[in-house]
Amino acid sequence: MGVDVDIKAIHEKVKLESAFVERLKREVQKVIVGQEYMIDRLLIGILCEGHLLLEGVPGLAKTLTVKTLASAIQTGFQRIQFTPDLLPADVIGTMIFDQKRGEFVPHQGPLFSNIILADEINRAPAKVQSALLEAMQERQVSIGGKTFPLDDPFLVMATENPIEQEGTYPLPEAQVDRFMLKLLVTYPNKKEEKQILERMTEPSEILVEPVVTPAAIRSARGVVGQVYMDEKVKDYIVDLVFATRKPEDYQLDTKDLVQYGASPRATIFLAKAARAHAFVSGRGYVTPEDVKSVGLDVLRHRIILTYEAEAENVTTEEIIRRVFDKVMVP
């Protein structure tokens, strides 16, 4: 009986701690039409201290969504437009000579904020990308030999335009792996498009009220870590990741299509994101459905296809769907 009582207690705790989720969504939706999936995933990112990579054509309110969310959780927001001539110092900061004091003092770059929108990350040279990714990983930045911790919460949402442009530098696989989730943002439907038209052409500005504090987010994170995950669900996560690496063990015919399966980071992020998904849903335990909900976003950018797969126009999405169809659900 002991376990049941514990789950019950966790469930109550989650219900209490996750009450802000609905308020936060409502607040963001005063400005943003639709895009529930993007808002949901941003919340999961903040709760898991994971970063997000977003792919979508320009003009889908990516900047507006992140900015609105930052206002609703009373945190700082910075948008950095990545361009081919950007330098690492433009992002992290540099040493500046202070004439009064007769010495060099650190000048902090735009990265010193809470929610960072790294727009068109694939347009920046490798040096800038790696400076950003190091900051994401270590949560600190070195300027002139001194180390500065970054604020908490700290979330990077990087966007890539799928339209192949001249002068883009694709992110190396090892760096893409550091993003917890990769989202594909699509066009709104007709009804939403009309709402956008009505809302965005009104003369008055919509004010966003702060509904939750960074302290509450930090406290919620502690509870996310306590969300109960059964051994069977853990095994299910491990099986899903192994099916991308050793498809033949799971009666999958994808061996010639996948060059590299998902890394152990995928296993960790699947577990973390599934817990956060349960929390956002107001539940104190993880179900296989939570794992399925976040599965595509966690695995999408972690499976490297072979030339054969590309020749046959097979996408990673398709491979992941086959994996989910084949692996036994507990």
FENQUI-V89367 format. One record per residue. N is the residue number from 1. D_LAST is the distance of its C-alpha to the last C-alpha in whole Angstrom. Layout:
<<N | D_LAST> <N | D_LAST>>
//
This chain:
<<1 | 21> <2 | 22> <3 | 19> <4 | 19> <5 | 22> <6 | 21> <7 | 19> <8 | 21> <9 | 24> <10 | 22> <11 | 21> <12 | 25> <13 | 26> <14 | 23> <15 | 25> <16 | 28> <17 | 28> <18 | 26> <19 | 29> <20 | 31> <21 | 28> <22 | 30> <23 | 33> <24 | 33> <25 | 31> <26 | 34> <27 | 37> <28 | 36> <29 | 35> <30 | 39> <31 | 40> <32 | 37> <33 | 36> <34 | 33> <35 | 31> <36 | 28> <37 | 26> <38 | 28> <39 | 29> <40 | 25> <41 | 25> <42 | 28> <43 | 27> <44 | 24> <45 | 26> <46 | 28> <47 | 26> <48 | 25> <49 | 28> <50 | 27> <51 | 29> <52 | 29> <53 | 30> <54 | 31> <55 | 32> <56 | 34> <57 | 38> <58 | 40> <59 | 41> <60 | 37> <61 | 38> <62 | 36> <63 | 39> <64 | 40> <65 | 36> <66 | 36> <67 | 39> <68 | 39> <69 | 36> <70 | 38> <71 | 40> <72 | 38> <73 | 37> <74 | 40> <75 | 40> <76 | 42> <77 | 41> <78 | 43> <79 | 43> <80 | 44> <81 | 45> <82 | 44> <83 | 47> <84 | 48> <85 | 51> <86 | 49> <87 | 49> <88 | 47> <89 | 50> <90 | 49> <91 | 46> <92 | 46> <93 | 49> <94 | 52> <95 | 55> <96 | 58> <97 | 62> <98 | 63> <99 | 67> <100 | 68> <101 | 66> <102 | 67> <103 | 63> <104 | 60> <105 | 57> <106 | 54> <107 | 53> <108 | 49> <109 | 48> <110 | 46> <111 | 43> <112 | 44> <113 | 42> <114 | 38> <115 | 37> <116 | 38> <117 | 38> <118 | 39> <119 | 40> <120 | 40> <121 | 39> <122 | 39> <123 | 43> <124 | 44> <125 | 45> <126 | 43> <127 | 45> <128 | 44> <129 | 40> <130 | 40> <131 | 42> <132 | 39> <133 | 36> <134 | 38> <135 | 38> <136 | 35> <137 | 33> <138 | 36> <139 | 36> <140 | 40> <141 | 43> <142 | 46> <143 | 49> <144 | 53> <145 | 51> <146 | 50> <147 | 46> <148 | 45> <149 | 42> <150 | 40> <151 | 40> <152 | 36> <153 | 35> <154 | 35> <155 | 33> <156 | 34> <157 | 33> <158 | 35> <159 | 35> <160 | 36> <161 | 38> <162 | 36> <163 | 40> <164 | 41> <165 | 44> <166 | 47> <167 | 47> <168 | 43> <169 | 42> <170 | 38> <171 | 36> <172 | 35> <173 | 31> <174 | 31> <175 | 33> <176 | 30> <177 | 27> <178 | 29> <179 | 28> <180 | 24> <181 | 24> <182 | 26> <183 | 26> <184 | 28> <185 | 30> <186 | 32> <187 | 35> <188 | 35> <189 | 35> <190 | 39> <191 | 38> <192 | 37> <193 | 40> <194 | 42> <195 | 41> <196 | 42> <197 | 45> <198 | 46> <199 | 45> <200 | 46> <201 | 49> <202 | 50> <203 | 53> <204 | 52> <205 | 49> <206 | 46> <207 | 46> <208 | 42> <209 | 42> <210 | 40> <211 | 38> <212 | 36> <213 | 37> <214 | 36> <215 | 36> <216 | 34> <217 | 31> <218 | 32> <219 | 31> <220 | 28> <221 | 27> <222 | 27> <223 | 25> <224 | 22> <225 | 22> <226 | 21> <227 | 18> <228 | 15> <229 | 12> <230 | 10> <231 | 10> <232 | 6> <233 | 7> <234 | 10> <235 | 9> <236 | 7> <237 | 10> <238 | 12> <239 | 11> <240 | 12> <241 | 15> <242 | 16> <243 | 15> <244 | 18> <245 | 20> <246 | 20> <247 | 19> <248 | 20> <249 | 18> <250 | 15> <251 | 17> <252 | 18> <253 | 22> <254 | 23> <255 | 24> <256 | 28> <257 | 27> <258 | 25> <259 | 28> <260 | 26> <261 | 22> <262 | 21> <263 | 22> <264 | 21> <265 | 22> <266 | 19> <267 | 17> <268 | 19> <269 | 19> <270 | 16> <271 | 15> <272 | 18> <273 | 18> <274 | 15> <275 | 17> <276 | 20> <277 | 18> <278 | 17> <279 | 20> <280 | 22> <281 | 20> <282 | 22> <283 | 18> <284 | 18> <285 | 14> <286 | 12> <287 | 9> <288 | 7> <289 | 10> <290 | 13> <291 | 11> <292 | 12> <293 | 15> <294 | 17> <295 | 15> <296 | 19> <297 | 21> <298 | 20> <299 | 20> <300 | 23> <301 | 25> <302 | 24> <303 | 24> <304 | 27> <305 | 28> <306 | 31> <307 | 34> <308 | 33> <309 | 30> <310 | 33> <311 | 35> <312 | 32> <313 | 32> <314 | 28> <315 | 27> <316 | 24> <317 | 22> <318 | 22> <319 | 21> <320 | 18> <321 | 17> <322 | 17> <323 | 15> <324 | 12> <325 | 13> <326 | 12> <327 | 9> <328 | 6> <329 | 4> <330 | 0>>
//
